[in-house]
Amino acid sequence: MNLALDAMGGDKAPDVNILGSKLALQLYPDIQRIFLVGDGSVLEAACRQHQLVSEKITIVHAAETIGMEEPGAKSVRRKKNSSISIAMDLVKSGDADAFISAGNTGACVAAATIKLRLIEGIDRAGIASPLPNEHGVCNILDAGANPEAKPQHLAGYAIMGTAFARHALGIADPLVGLMSNGEEDEKGTTFTKETFALLKQMPDIHFIGNVEGHDLFDKPLHVVLCDGFTGNIVLKSCEATAKAMGKWLKHELSANPLRMFGAAMAKGAFKALKEKSSYESYGGCPLLGVNGVVIIAHGSSSAIAMQNALRVAVESVRHQVNDAIKHALVKAGLASAVDQPV
C-alpha cells in the first residue's frame, strides 16, 4: 500500500518524520511507497542526513506549510499548496491509500472533510484516541475534531466507534459509554441527556450508559463518547498526569540507595508501564467519518511515534475500517446501500 505523509507536520518536523519512515519501511513490508510531502530541498537534505535511501520513498514538493498555531479551515483554503493539502490530494486521487500527519489537527480535519468528503450518513468526523486501561484499550471519540457537537453527531460516533472496535481491534461486542458527571441516567447537561436518550434507542450499539472519568481506567469499556472539546481535555489531562507521575516516581526512587536498588530490580516493570502509558506506542489516531484513511498523530511525536502512526495507517487500510462503517450505517438506515468510493 502507498502512504502519504505530511513530512512538515509536527513540532520536530521533518526529522522525526524521516526517521519514522525509515523505521516503518524496515518493519512493515506491506508498505510499497511513502510519499514524503513538503519542501523538496529540505526533505532531500533530511533524507541524506538520516541516510534514508529507498526506492520506496518519493518526495513530493509542497511550497507551503500550515503552522500549528494557524486556524485550520482558513489555512487549508488559503494555502492550497500546503503539505497537508497536497498529501490529502494524493489520497483523493487514489495515488495513496492513507494520509498521516502530526501537524495542525484542525487543518487535517478540514482538509479531509473538504477533499475526501464525509461518509454518507455521518454529519461530523471524529478522532478516535486510544487510552490504555485495565482491560485493554478504550477509545475516546471524539478527541478533538468537533468541539461543538450535537447529540446526533455522537450517535454517529457510536456507530463508527463500534465498527472500528470490531474490525480493527477484533472486539466482538464493543461496550459504549457516554462521558458525563455521574453514572445515573438523569445526570449531565441537556446535551448529554439528549444524547443518552438517543443512544438507548440504537439497537446495534451495546450502550452501557453514562460513565465518569475513573471508569476510563477500571471498567471494560471500548468506546467512550463525548464532544471534541471534552475529549481533548480528558486526553491531555491523562497524558499530563502520566508524565507527572513518572517524574514524581523517578524523584522518589532516587531519594536513597535502597530505593534505587529496588528500582533497578523492577526496571522491567517500569519499562512495560512506560510503554503502555506512552502515546508513542499508539502512534496516531484515526479520523473516522471521511472517505479515506486519515491518521492524526501527536504534535510532539517522536520518530517512534511516527513509525507507529504509519503502522496504524497500514492496519486501518488492511482492516477496511471505512467499509465496515458504511455497512453499519446502511444497517442503521442512515445511508443507502450504494457503495461509495474510498
Buried (B, 14 or more C-beta within 10 A) or exposed (E): BBBBBBBBBBEBBBBBBBBBBBBBBEEBEEBEBBBBBBBBEBBEEBBEEBEBEBEBBBBBBBEBBBEBEBBBBEBBEEBEEBBBBBBBBBBBEEBBBBBBBBBBBBBBBBBBBBBBBBBBBBBBBBBBBBBBBEEEBBBBBBBBBBEEBBBBBBBBBBBBBBBBBBBBBEBEEBBBBBBBEEBEEEBBEEBBBBBBEBBEEBEEBBBBBBBBEEBBBEBEBBBBBBBBBBBBEBBEEBBEEBEEEBEEEEEEBEEEEEEEEEBEEEEEEBEEBEEEBBBBBBBBBBBBBBBBBBBBBBBBBBBBBBBBBBBBBBBBBEBBBBBBBBBBBBBBEBBEEEEEEB
